């Protein structure tokens, strides 16, 4: 503790608890990552599956719905996240009741991550063997059966990999959201590090974000390998 107090005085000054404490910041980052992954992931999965099903070679080919899914995903993906934060601020205000804080950040985070995940899901399940799909159809499988028992099951290992990539990207977005009042490690790095010329705070906040990224990557790799082995 003496070494920390001497070499990282501003880090120690923030403390572990309280409104600006390190545990609070870490908890806010995990909170934003978890719930934005849930909401954005569900939305991205729906759009990703929809793109594959309604494509020209899809089992439910439909030009209108394919164009709808494709244009919505492309539109949201084209908007830089920092601009999206400001643009949908009134929507965030109407849904959450505030534009500041971790909960308010969930709206732009979910909308920011879902188009990226949708494209990842589209690429993952589009690679499912066409023969397995036709075999399932020949025995009377419904569209729901094909989605859950063929597309998602056969692409499970690849879906875990793309989910891992998406989560890592989302952690970066939470840091950006925190920089403009969303809380978390991004807010700590900017408000209490960069703005106050406390380089030790910025360094530690960045280091903690990197640790989260490494943990997510390792867990994702292990799950993907386990799923790949079990499906053989």
Helices and strands as residue ranges (DSSP letters): H 2-7, H 9-14, H 22-53, H 63-78, H 81-87, H 89-96, H 102-126, H 130-138, H 143-145, I 146-151, H 152-154, H 156-177, I 178-182, H 184-187, I 188-194, H 199-230
